[in-house]
Amino acid sequence: MTVMVLIGAQWGDEGKGKATDLYGGRVQWVVRYQGGNNAGHTVVLPDGQSFALHLIPSGILTPGVTNVIGNGVVIDPGVLLTELSGLEERGVDTSRLLISADAHLIMPYHVAIDRVSERYLGKAKIGTTGRGIGPAYQDKVARLGVRVQDLLDPSILAQKVEAALDVKNQLLVKIYNRRALDRARIVDEVLAQAEGFRHRIADTRLVLGEAARRGEHILLEGSQGTLLDVDHGTYPYVTSSNPTAGGASVGSGLGPTSITAVLGILKAYTTRVGSGPFPTELHDEWGEYLRKTGGEIGVTTGRLRRCGWFDAVIARYASRVNGITDYFLTKLDVLSSLETVPICVAYDVDGERVEDMPMTQTGFHHATPVYEQMPGWFEDISGCRTFEELPANARAYVRRLEELSLSRISAIGVGPGRDQTIVLHDVLSGS
């Protein structure tokens, strides 16, 4: 049995869908354990078809794999139905999708509050996607949340919505000068949506626990990335859940001793969407080069990603807080045709060299990168399928990143296609 956690090691958008797709054909289960439709995975199939997934695990594109939306996810019912219908229209079998009865729902009032409060913050805004993710998690912690299982009992659902609106309508009307929301309309809307996925609701903790006892392979798939973790990220410019490996156990219901491997996804450079500090961010032609060549546009938001050189300080930090056993390095091909490739190996914080993440928010805001220059390469590497086929300078770059990141690099992405991957070590078999 292998229970592998797949997590982003930067600020998200590292290419987790490609990594999931690589191993998806050899696992029996793919589980999404946190986040909502504020993130996305892009998977490109061998026939060139591209799929953008937001709530549904990437394993949905692999026949025979059972996919689970775990209890740690927050679900917008309308978005879920739209995504399901979009996949089915393109011939994808969605019958093997289960939804945790304990996952929380994003309600219309969550979306309304998210959007109006972000506008209200003005220049102090967090950079939220406005999809209600944060307010839904707030209600979960405040014990005002609505869970998927509540859709099975209309009277409980109505009671919970009424209790929530007692607070939400006061906020919308008196603070934000918006109209109050109608309880009956919300309940009717959500119950109607539930008819489209009621048959998928399950005790996924039990189902996954039994699968683990049978010795089946399970992949736990996070969204966003380590630096967006609400506890371990660049607070307050973070998401509202735990994308780190520790969140995989909480968000799936599988005990931490079940986890046998942690695969971190690293982009060969660094990107970020939204507000917040970003030490290696480039505001020049090189930033534009990475954005254009790498196609750096958010899958979910359509926003341009901020781009910068590889940050080894962040990679080392991700290795520690996640217990990463292996890395999947993506988009190495984007760096082809550069004469030199800088790597941030440390920070300068107020005149002091720092090789680990600064402890304070102020320290990270003041961090400026200390670069090491690596010789570049001009060859097209998109057709390489073994490490030895890579140009010598590309191999040296990979090995230097491995050394700086404190975990071995087990796979390398050399293009967006499903087959454009170099595998150095098989994480599932442990070889």
Phi, psi and omega per residue, in radians:
M1 nan 2.402 2.997
T2 -2.212 2.193 2.966
V3 -1.967 1.846 -3.037
M4 -1.900 2.239 3.037
V5 -1.623 2.298 3.116
L6 -2.015 2.020 -3.042
I7 -2.317 2.659 3.025
G8 -1.352 2.356 -3.072
A9 -1.757 0.043 3.113
Q10 -2.168 -2.196 3.141
W11 -1.812 0.420 -3.085
G12 1.602 3.060 3.128
D13 1.107 0.474 -3.086
E14 -1.436 -0.259 -3.089
G15 1.898 0.613 -3.100
K16 -1.108 -0.551 3.138
G17 -1.075 -0.666 3.124
K18 -1.142 -0.712 3.132
A19 -1.188 -0.726 3.095
T20 -1.067 -0.728 -3.121
D21 -1.124 -0.604 -3.136
L22 -1.079 -0.734 -3.082
Y23 -1.719 -0.182 -3.035
G24 -1.034 -0.561 -3.117
G25 -1.300 -0.152 -3.096
R26 -2.016 0.061 3.067
V27 -1.973 2.770 3.119
Q28 -1.636 -0.349 -3.046
W29 -2.404 2.404 2.951
V30 -2.202 2.187 -2.998
V31 -2.129 2.186 2.973
R32 -1.551 2.174 -2.962
Y33 -1.959 -0.092 3.124
Q34 -2.836 3.028 3.095
G35 1.381 -3.028 3.136
G36 -2.515 -2.577 -3.132
N37 -1.507 0.505 3.034
N38 -1.675 0.161 3.121
A39 -2.465 2.897 -3.134
G40 -2.629 2.663 3.028
H41 -2.050 2.407 3.021
T42 -1.898 2.211 3.100
V43 -2.140 2.233 3.113
V44 -1.884 2.106 -3.118
L45 -1.449 2.867 -3.110
P46 -1.003 -0.504 -3.137
D47 -1.438 0.085 3.092
G48 1.639 -0.158 3.115
Q49 -1.151 2.389 3.120
S50 -1.997 2.313 3.141
F51 -2.116 2.284 3.043
A52 -1.837 2.021 -3.107
L53 -1.927 2.450 -3.055
H54 -2.096 -0.759 3.114
L55 -1.977 -0.635 -3.020
I56 -1.417 2.349 -3.137
P57 -1.016 2.643 -3.084
S58 -1.137 -0.366 3.131
G59 -1.162 -0.140 3.135
I60 -1.088 -0.369 -3.109
L61 -1.540 -0.024 -3.136
T62 -1.928 2.026 -3.132
P63 -1.004 2.438 3.077
G64 1.566 -0.185 3.140
V65 -1.564 2.328 3.035
T66 -1.589 2.235 -3.089
N67 -1.871 2.477 -3.075
V68 -2.272 2.256 2.918
I69 -1.642 1.898 -2.967
G70 -1.361 3.055 -3.082
N71 -1.155 -0.347 -3.123
G72 -1.438 -0.087 -3.113
V73 -1.542 2.599 2.951
V74 -1.891 2.307 -2.919
I75 -2.057 2.193 2.951
D76 -1.566 1.959 -3.050
P77 -1.012 -0.672 3.140
G78 -1.149 -0.728 3.118
V79 -1.138 -0.725 3.124
L80 -1.027 -0.825 -3.119
L81 -1.141 -0.687 3.119
T82 -1.112 -0.739 -3.135
E83 -1.166 -0.721 3.102
L84 -1.071 -0.827 -3.104
S85 -1.154 -0.623 3.113
G86 -1.118 -0.701 3.105
L87 -1.186 -0.764 -3.112
E88 -1.135 -0.627 3.097
E89 -1.112 -0.451 3.128
R90 -1.685 0.207 3.032
G91 1.524 0.224 3.140
V92 -1.493 2.292 3.085
D93 -1.366 2.035 -3.115
T94 -1.864 0.217 -3.039
S95 -1.168 -0.391 -3.089
R96 -1.717 0.797 3.068
L97 -2.042 2.196 3.085
L98 -2.005 2.622 -3.136
I99 -2.189 2.261 -3.141
S100 -1.108 2.344 3.080
A101 -1.140 -0.338 -3.088
D102 -1.739 0.012 3.035
A103 -1.161 2.577 -3.123
H104 -1.624 2.665 -3.114
L105 -1.725 2.473 2.954
I106 -1.520 2.046 -3.092
M107 -1.688 2.840 -3.138
P108 -0.965 -0.581 -3.137
Y109 -1.257 -0.448 3.067
H110 -1.153 -0.766 3.130
V111 -1.120 -0.778 -3.122
A112 -1.048 -0.804 -3.112
I113 -1.195 -0.680 3.130
D114 -1.027 -0.814 -3.074
R115 -1.217 -0.778 -3.063
V116 -1.283 -0.601 -3.132
S117 -1.247 -0.599 3.110
E118 -1.153 -0.717 3.085
R119 -1.126 -0.639 -3.108
Y120 -1.130 -0.532 -3.112
L121 -1.260 -0.402 3.114
G122 1.074 -2.194 -3.099
K123 -1.171 -0.307 -3.134
A124 -1.572 0.187 -3.070
K125 -1.068 2.678 -3.091
I126 -1.469 -0.494 -3.048
G127 1.715 0.423 3.123
T128 -1.072 2.718 3.118
T129 -1.385 -0.156 3.124
G130 1.291 0.403 -3.084
R131 -1.774 0.148 3.059
G132 1.502 0.152 -3.065
I133 -1.106 -0.953 -3.106
G134 -1.023 -0.899 3.114
P135 -1.033 -0.581 3.104
A136 -1.160 -0.748 3.086
Y137 -1.187 -0.600 3.075
Q138 -1.042 -0.781 3.128
D139 -1.170 -0.586 3.091
K140 -1.050 -0.833 -3.125
V141 -1.232 -0.591 -3.140
A142 -1.406 -0.012 3.136
R143 1.110 0.593 3.028
L144 -1.957 0.136 -3.016
G145 -1.306 2.748 3.031
V146 -1.898 2.197 -3.111
R147 -1.773 2.851 -3.138
V148 -1.001 -0.689 -3.121
Q149 -1.091 -0.408 3.123
D150 -1.165 -0.350 3.101
L151 -1.190 -0.299 3.141
L152 -1.487 -0.113 3.138
D153 -2.386 1.628 -3.065
P154 -0.970 -0.572 -3.117
S155 -1.213 -0.711 3.085
I156 -1.157 -0.714 3.116
L157 -1.020 -0.816 -3.127
A158 -1.079 -0.726 3.128
Q159 -1.089 -0.739 -3.107
K160 -1.208 -0.698 3.112
V161 -1.140 -0.710 3.128
E162 -1.098 -0.763 3.132
A163 -1.104 -0.704 3.129
A164 -1.164 -0.729 -3.095
L165 -1.221 -0.409 3.050
D166 -0.981 -0.596 3.131
V167 -1.590 -0.819 -3.021
K168 -1.121 -0.718 -3.113
N169 -1.179 -0.579 3.062
Q170 -1.075 -0.749 -3.136
L171 -1.142 -0.842 -3.097
L172 -1.110 -0.749 -3.043
V173 -1.397 -0.869 -2.975
K174 -1.493 -0.493 -3.123
I175 -1.709 -0.820 -3.018
Y176 -1.789 0.014 3.074
N177 0.992 0.769 3.081
R178 -1.981 2.946 3.125
R179 -1.307 2.599 3.045
A180 -1.233 2.618 3.121
L181 -1.667 2.585 -3.065
D182 -1.621 2.174 -3.090
R183 -1.065 -0.868 -3.064
A184 -1.068 -0.704 -3.136
R185 -1.124 -0.731 3.136
I186 -1.134 -0.808 -3.133
V187 -1.057 -0.799 -3.134
D188 -1.094 -0.720 -3.124
E189 -1.112 -0.800 -3.094
V190 -1.218 -0.679 3.097
L191 -1.120 -0.654 3.094
A192 -1.133 -0.719 3.103
Q193 -1.137 -0.620 -3.102
A194 -1.078 -0.461 3.130
E195 -1.060 -0.405 -3.118
G196 -1.434 -0.211 -3.135
F197 -2.484 0.177 3.140
R198 -0.936 -0.710 -3.068
H199 -1.207 -0.160 -3.124
R200 -1.656 -0.180 -3.064
I201 -1.227 2.303 -3.068
A202 -2.622 2.868 2.985
D203 -1.451 1.449 -2.993
T204 -1.237 -0.418 3.042
R205 -1.046 -0.818 3.140
L206 -1.131 -0.805 -3.103
V207 -1.062 -0.799 -3.124
L208 -1.221 -0.658 3.095
G209 -1.068 -0.719 3.113
E210 -1.176 -0.662 3.116
A211 -1.109 -0.712 3.117
A212 -1.122 -0.707 3.131
R213 -1.159 -0.504 3.095
R214 -1.352 -0.117 3.119
G215 1.469 0.374 -3.122
E216 -1.444 2.700 3.139
H217 -1.442 2.296 -3.104
I218 -2.232 2.288 3.078
L219 -1.950 2.128 3.132
L220 -1.749 2.023 -2.954
E221 -1.893 2.065 3.082
G222 -1.634 2.852 3.009
S223 -1.982 3.041 -3.049
Q224 0.970 -2.483 -3.067
G225 -2.763 3.029 -3.061
T226 -0.959 -0.772 -3.071
L227 -1.330 -0.005 3.030
L228 -1.856 0.064 3.116
D229 -1.122 2.392 -3.056
V230 -1.133 -0.449 3.100
D231 -1.705 -0.670 -2.987
H232 -1.931 0.050 -3.116
G233 -1.624 -2.958 -3.094
T234 -1.470 1.175 -3.120
Y235 -0.986 2.415 0.101
P236 -1.577 0.135 -3.097
Y237 -1.529 1.144 -3.013
V238 -2.371 3.040 3.000
T239 -1.519 -3.102 -3.011
S240 -1.785 0.225 -3.107
S241 -2.392 -2.987 -3.082
N242 -1.978 1.598 3.065
P243 -1.230 -0.251 -3.114
T244 -1.183 2.931 -3.016
A245 -1.041 -0.562 3.100
G246 -1.069 -0.549 3.120
G247 -1.217 -0.335 -3.114
A248 -1.152 -0.683 3.125
S249 -1.210 -0.816 -3.135
V250 -1.100 -0.740 -3.021
G251 -1.445 -0.131 3.124
S252 -2.003 -0.439 -3.072
G253 1.552 0.076 3.042
L254 -1.577 2.290 -3.122
G255 -1.092 2.651 -3.074
P256 -1.073 -0.482 3.134
T257 -1.288 -0.157 3.073
S258 -1.308 -0.446 -3.026
I259 -1.290 2.211 -3.090
T260 -1.939 -0.287 -3.141
A261 -2.690 2.563 3.072
V262 -2.212 1.972 -3.114
L263 -1.785 1.978 3.107
G264 -1.602 2.445 3.111
I265 -1.815 2.153 -3.138
L266 -2.097 2.283 2.957
K267 -1.409 2.603 -3.107
A268 -1.205 -0.131 2.967
Y269 -2.394 -2.819 -3.070
T270 -2.276 2.447 3.050
T271 -2.371 2.818 3.075
R272 -2.666 2.485 3.021
V273 -1.974 2.434 3.114
G274 1.646 -3.062 -3.063
S275 -1.428 2.945 3.059
G276 2.077 2.885 -3.084
P277 -1.171 2.621 -3.094
F278 -2.750 1.524 -2.980
P279 -0.958 -0.704 -3.046
T280 -1.643 0.196 -3.107
E281 -1.029 2.410 -3.128
L282 -1.883 2.279 3.131
H283 -1.955 0.404 -3.076
D284 -2.141 -2.831 -3.097
E285 -1.151 -0.431 3.123
W286 -1.273 -0.619 3.039
G287 -1.105 -0.709 3.114
E288 -1.197 -0.626 3.095
Y289 -1.061 -0.840 3.141
L290 -1.100 -0.697 -3.121
R291 -1.144 -0.776 -3.091
K292 -1.286 -0.835 -3.096
T293 -1.191 -0.644 -3.128
G294 -1.502 -0.057 -3.113
G295 1.039 0.818 -2.989
E296 -1.474 1.373 3.054
I297 -2.238 2.295 -3.083
G298 -1.009 2.298 -3.133
V299 -1.106 -0.719 -3.069
T300 -1.548 -0.753 -2.992
T301 -1.645 -0.419 -3.040
G302 1.321 0.115 3.139
R303 -1.403 2.553 3.051
L304 -1.182 2.362 3.112
R305 -1.472 2.483 3.002
R306 -1.301 2.445 -3.006
C307 -2.198 2.583 3.095
G308 -2.791 3.062 -3.138
W309 -1.287 2.909 -3.117
F310 -1.063 2.383 -3.108
D311 -2.002 1.807 -3.109
A312 -1.277 -0.403 3.088
V313 -1.105 -0.784 3.114
I314 -1.124 -0.725 -3.127
A315 -1.091 -0.744 3.105
R316 -1.107 -0.719 3.120
Y317 -1.068 -0.786 3.129
A318 -1.077 -0.672 3.112
S319 -1.045 -0.722 -3.104
R320 -1.254 -0.913 -2.986
V321 -1.283 -0.344 3.117
N322 -1.776 -0.245 -3.020
G323 1.127 0.726 -3.051
I324 -1.113 2.273 3.091
T325 -1.667 -0.512 -3.083
D326 -2.580 2.683 3.039
Y327 -2.049 2.536 2.942
F328 -1.937 1.970 -3.121
L329 -1.611 2.104 -3.083
T330 -1.883 2.794 3.014
K331 1.041 0.594 3.064
L332 -1.100 -0.525 -3.117
D333 -1.098 -0.441 -3.114
V334 -1.113 -0.473 -3.084
L335 -1.484 -0.105 3.100
S336 -1.078 2.533 3.125
S337 1.473 0.204 3.042
L338 -1.712 2.364 -3.128
E339 -1.195 -0.729 3.039
T340 -2.362 2.650 3.141
V341 -2.186 1.943 3.135
P342 -1.309 2.569 3.004
I343 -2.215 2.240 3.043
C344 -1.381 1.991 -3.088
V345 -1.780 -0.269 -3.130
A346 -2.866 3.052 3.055
Y347 -2.041 2.676 2.899
D348 -1.822 2.023 3.132
V349 -2.060 1.808 3.141
D350 0.936 0.776 3.068
G351 1.519 -0.043 -3.139
E352 -1.923 2.322 3.087
R353 -1.329 2.218 -3.096
V354 -2.213 2.185 -3.110
E355 -1.824 -0.009 3.083
D356 -2.172 2.873 -3.129
M357 -1.017 2.236 3.079
P358 -0.996 2.515 -3.073
M359 -1.226 -0.585 -3.019
T360 -1.859 2.761 3.080
Q361 -1.062 -0.705 3.141
T362 -1.100 -0.738 3.138
G363 -1.070 -0.699 -3.138
F364 -1.234 -0.661 3.093
H365 -1.091 -0.574 -3.088
H366 -1.564 -0.042 -3.064
A367 -1.253 2.290 3.006
T368 -2.067 2.465 -3.011
P369 -1.244 2.506 2.966
V370 -1.843 2.040 -2.993
Y371 -1.772 2.573 2.933
E372 -2.021 2.308 -3.083
Q373 -1.660 2.236 3.075
M374 -1.926 2.488 3.094
P375 -1.155 2.409 -3.106
G376 -1.541 -2.997 3.123
W377 -2.495 2.698 -3.071
F378 -2.016 -0.099 -3.124
E379 -1.262 2.616 3.013
D380 -1.364 2.052 -3.076
I381 -1.797 0.081 -3.038
S382 -1.123 -0.343 3.135
G383 -1.687 -0.020 -3.132
C384 -1.254 2.404 3.123
R385 -2.209 -0.070 3.016
T386 -2.281 2.733 -3.118
F387 -1.087 -0.628 -3.100
E388 -1.170 -0.416 3.134
E389 -1.327 -0.293 3.115
L390 -1.196 2.599 3.026
P391 -1.015 2.660 -3.091
A392 -0.987 -0.708 -3.118
N393 -1.215 -0.579 3.082
A394 -1.182 -0.707 3.090
R395 -1.101 -0.718 3.141
A396 -1.126 -0.670 3.111
Y397 -1.090 -0.812 3.140
V398 -1.064 -0.802 -3.120
R399 -1.138 -0.586 3.097
R400 -1.215 -0.705 3.084
L401 -1.092 -0.700 3.120
E402 -1.075 -0.773 3.141
E403 -1.105 -0.747 -3.090
L404 -1.294 -0.478 -3.024
S405 -1.541 -0.186 3.053
L406 1.232 0.258 3.053
S407 -2.547 2.623 -3.075
R408 -1.274 2.574 3.047
I409 -1.621 2.056 -3.028
S410 -1.812 -0.259 3.106
A411 -2.659 2.640 -3.101
I412 -2.339 2.223 3.054
G413 -1.559 2.216 -3.121
V414 -2.057 0.305 3.119
G415 2.964 2.947 -3.071
P416 -1.333 -0.321 -3.061
G417 -1.193 2.732 -3.110
R418 -1.040 -0.605 -3.081
D419 -1.631 -0.004 -3.083
Q420 -1.571 1.117 -3.088
T421 -2.449 2.402 3.037
I422 -1.837 2.134 -3.141
V423 -1.812 2.076 3.112
L424 -1.657 -0.646 3.139
H425 -2.426 2.452 3.124
D426 -1.574 1.831 -3.066
V427 -1.152 -0.636 -3.106
L428 -1.163 -0.683 -3.112
S429 -1.556 -0.217 -3.139
G430 1.432 0.188 -3.097
S431 -1.677 nan nan
